[in-house]
Amino acid sequence: MIPDAGITGETATASQRRSIDAALVKAAQAGDASAFGQLYERYRDPVYRYCLTRTGAKHEAEDLVADVFLRAMEALDRYEDRGLPFVAFLFRVARNAAIDKSRRTRPDMSVDDLVHHPESGQNVEAEVVRLTEREVLVEAMSKLKADYREVLVLRFVEGYGAGDVGRMTGRSEGAVRTLQHRAIERLRRELERSGDLSLFDRWSEGAEAAK
């Protein structure tokens, strides 16, 4: 019996999510198309955000998401749980698909697509400031190379540890931390160049807490 697949986000522990994913994967491997559909619904958004970091363009990211889930479905019989969440498998598929596609265009990233953000309530002035700062941050990120965007999103948007990111991307944990350091430094330079270094200071406080 599949656990309640509607338990996600704040309402589920990591253990519950893993249990639900394992049951859905097992059912999908047995030919249950609806189970794979539930996996798609659970992970479409994080996979899209990841694809956006690799392609830099919304329409290419959308095409890549479709390719990723098709590849994942075709490879599902060979999938084995190796201690990472199922979405890590999807990220690996997405990374390989992006490399195969070999498209490297200047990012046209949507702020709302890439960055998680809570609703700010009725404070219109605060909302304007928040949206403006996010536009500046994503504009700076759009100037980074794909590997830098990838590590920043996996570490600080999706919240994975350096070891997990290493297993997803085929790097050692040390290599991930080195890449992360370079990405953060390059982001700092971009924001300094645009006169928004104070925004980097505020962002980096959250990034430091996520390490």
Contacts in CASP RR format, 6 or more apart in sequence:
PFRMAT RR
TARGET T0000
AUTHOR 0000-0000-0000
METHOD contacts of the structure
MODEL  1
MIPDAGITGETATASQRRSIDAALVKAAQAGDASAFGQLYERYRDPVYRY
CLTRTGAKHEAEDLVADVFLRAMEALDRYEDRGLPFVAFLFRVARNAAID
KSRRTRPDMSVDDLVHHPESGQNVEAEVVRLTEREVLVEAMSKLKADYRE
VLVLRFVEGYGAGDVGRMTGRSEGAVRTLQHRAIERLRRELERSGDLSLF
DRWSEGAEAAK
1 23 0 8 1.000
2 20 0 8 1.000
2 23 0 8 1.000
2 24 0 8 1.000
2 27 0 8 1.000
2 35 0 8 1.000
3 16 0 8 1.000
3 19 0 8 1.000
3 20 0 8 1.000
3 23 0 8 1.000
4 20 0 8 1.000
5 20 0 8 1.000
5 24 0 8 1.000
5 38 0 8 1.000
5 42 0 8 1.000
6 20 0 8 1.000
7 16 0 8 1.000
7 17 0 8 1.000
7 20 0 8 1.000
8 17 0 8 1.000
8 42 0 8 1.000
9 17 0 8 1.000
12 20 0 8 1.000
14 85 0 8 1.000
17 85 0 8 1.000
18 85 0 8 1.000
21 39 0 8 1.000
21 42 0 8 1.000
21 85 0 8 1.000
21 86 0 8 1.000
22 81 0 8 1.000
22 86 0 8 1.000
24 35 0 8 1.000
24 36 0 8 1.000
24 38 0 8 1.000
24 39 0 8 1.000
24 42 0 8 1.000
24 86 0 8 1.000
25 35 0 8 1.000
25 39 0 8 1.000
25 76 0 8 1.000
25 79 0 8 1.000
25 81 0 8 1.000
25 86 0 8 1.000
27 35 0 8 1.000
28 35 0 8 1.000
28 36 0 8 1.000
28 37 0 8 1.000
28 39 0 8 1.000
28 73 0 8 1.000
28 76 0 8 1.000
29 76 0 8 1.000
29 77 0 8 1.000
29 79 0 8 1.000
36 73 0 8 1.000
36 76 0 8 1.000
39 86 0 8 1.000
40 69 0 8 1.000
43 86 0 8 1.000
43 87 0 8 1.000
43 90 0 8 1.000
44 65 0 8 1.000
44 69 0 8 1.000
46 87 0 8 1.000
46 90 0 8 1.000
46 158 0 8 1.000
47 65 0 8 1.000
47 68 0 8 1.000
47 69 0 8 1.000
47 87 0 8 1.000
47 90 0 8 1.000
47 91 0 8 1.000
47 94 0 8 1.000
48 61 0 8 1.000
48 62 0 8 1.000
48 65 0 8 1.000
48 113 0 8 1.000
49 113 0 8 1.000
49 114 0 8 1.000
49 153 0 8 1.000
49 157 0 8 1.000
49 158 0 8 1.000
50 91 0 8 1.000
50 94 0 8 1.000
50 150 0 8 1.000
50 153 0 8 1.000
50 154 0 8 1.000
50 158 0 8 1.000
51 60 0 8 1.000
51 61 0 8 1.000
51 62 0 8 1.000
51 64 0 8 1.000
51 65 0 8 1.000
51 68 0 8 1.000
51 94 0 8 1.000
51 98 0 8 1.000
52 58 0 8 1.000
52 61 0 8 1.000
52 107 0 8 1.000
52 109 0 8 1.000
52 110 0 8 1.000
52 113 0 8 1.000
52 114 0 8 1.000
53 114 0 8 1.000
53 146 0 8 1.000
53 149 0 8 1.000
53 150 0 8 1.000
53 152 0 8 1.000
53 153 0 8 1.000
54 61 0 8 1.000
54 64 0 8 1.000
54 94 0 8 1.000
54 95 0 8 1.000
54 98 0 8 1.000
54 146 0 8 1.000
54 149 0 8 1.000
54 150 0 8 1.000
55 61 0 8 1.000
55 64 0 8 1.000
55 98 0 8 1.000
55 101 0 8 1.000
55 103 0 8 1.000
55 105 0 8 1.000
56 105 0 8 1.000
56 106 0 8 1.000
56 107 0 8 1.000
56 108 0 8 1.000
56 109 0 8 1.000
56 142 0 8 1.000
56 146 0 8 1.000
56 149 0 8 1.000
57 103 0 8 1.000
57 105 0 8 1.000
57 107 0 8 1.000
57 108 0 8 1.000
58 108 0 8 1.000
58 109 0 8 1.000
58 110 0 8 1.000
58 113 0 8 1.000
60 101 0 8 1.000
60 103 0 8 1.000
60 105 0 8 1.000
61 113 0 8 1.000
64 94 0 8 1.000
64 97 0 8 1.000
64 98 0 8 1.000
64 101 0 8 1.000
65 94 0 8 1.000
67 97 0 8 1.000
67 101 0 8 1.000
68 90 0 8 1.000
68 93 0 8 1.000
68 94 0 8 1.000
68 97 0 8 1.000
69 90 0 8 1.000
71 93 0 8 1.000
71 96 0 8 1.000
71 97 0 8 1.000
72 89 0 8 1.000
72 90 0 8 1.000
72 93 0 8 1.000
75 93 0 8 1.000
79 89 0 8 1.000
84 164 0 8 1.000
84 167 0 8 1.000
84 168 0 8 1.000
88 160 0 8 1.000
88 164 0 8 1.000
88 167 0 8 1.000
88 168 0 8 1.000
91 154 0 8 1.000
91 168 0 8 1.000
91 169 0 8 1.000
92 168 0 8 1.000
92 169 0 8 1.000
95 150 0 8 1.000
95 168 0 8 1.000
95 169 0 8 1.000
98 146 0 8 1.000
104 146 0 8 1.000
106 142 0 8 1.000
107 141 0 8 1.000
107 142 0 8 1.000
107 149 0 8 1.000
108 142 0 8 1.000
109 138 0 8 1.000
109 141 0 8 1.000
109 142 0 8 1.000
111 131 0 8 1.000
111 134 0 8 1.000
111 135 0 8 1.000
111 138 0 8 1.000
114 138 0 8 1.000
114 141 0 8 1.000
114 153 0 8 1.000
114 157 0 8 1.000
115 134 0 8 1.000
115 137 0 8 1.000
115 138 0 8 1.000
115 157 0 8 1.000
116 157 0 8 1.000
117 130 0 8 1.000
117 134 0 8 1.000
120 126 0 8 1.000
120 127 0 8 1.000
120 130 0 8 1.000
121 127 0 8 1.000
133 199 0 8 1.000
133 202 0 8 1.000
136 191 0 8 1.000
136 194 0 8 1.000
136 196 0 8 1.000
136 199 0 8 1.000
137 191 0 8 1.000
137 199 0 8 1.000
137 203 0 8 1.000
139 194 0 8 1.000
140 187 0 8 1.000
140 190 0 8 1.000
140 191 0 8 1.000
140 194 0 8 1.000
140 196 0 8 1.000
141 149 0 8 1.000
141 152 0 8 1.000
141 187 0 8 1.000
141 190 0 8 1.000
142 149 0 8 1.000
143 190 0 8 1.000
144 152 0 8 1.000
144 183 0 8 1.000
144 186 0 8 1.000
144 187 0 8 1.000
144 190 0 8 1.000
147 179 0 8 1.000
147 183 0 8 1.000
148 179 0 8 1.000
148 182 0 8 1.000
148 183 0 8 1.000
148 186 0 8 1.000
148 187 0 8 1.000
149 183 0 8 1.000
150 169 0 8 1.000
151 165 0 8 1.000
151 169 0 8 1.000
151 176 0 8 1.000
151 179 0 8 1.000
151 180 0 8 1.000
151 183 0 8 1.000
152 180 0 8 1.000
152 183 0 8 1.000
152 184 0 8 1.000
152 187 0 8 1.000
154 160 0 8 1.000
154 165 0 8 1.000
154 168 0 8 1.000
154 169 0 8 1.000
155 161 0 8 1.000
155 162 0 8 1.000
155 165 0 8 1.000
155 176 0 8 1.000
155 180 0 8 1.000
155 207 0 8 1.000
155 210 0 8 1.000
155 211 0 8 1.000
156 206 0 8 1.000
156 207 0 8 1.000
156 210 0 8 1.000
159 210 0 8 1.000
160 168 0 8 1.000
162 173 0 8 1.000
162 174 0 8 1.000
162 176 0 8 1.000
162 177 0 8 1.000
162 180 0 8 1.000
162 211 0 8 1.000
163 173 0 8 1.000
163 176 0 8 1.000
165 171 0 8 1.000
165 176 0 8 1.000
166 172 0 8 1.000
166 173 0 8 1.000
166 175 0 8 1.000
166 176 0 8 1.000
169 176 0 8 1.000
171 179 0 8 1.000
184 204 0 8 1.000
184 207 0 8 1.000
187 200 0 8 1.000
187 203 0 8 1.000
188 197 0 8 1.000
188 200 0 8 1.000
188 204 0 8 1.000
191 197 0 8 1.000
191 199 0 8 1.000
191 200 0 8 1.000
192 200 0 8 1.000
END
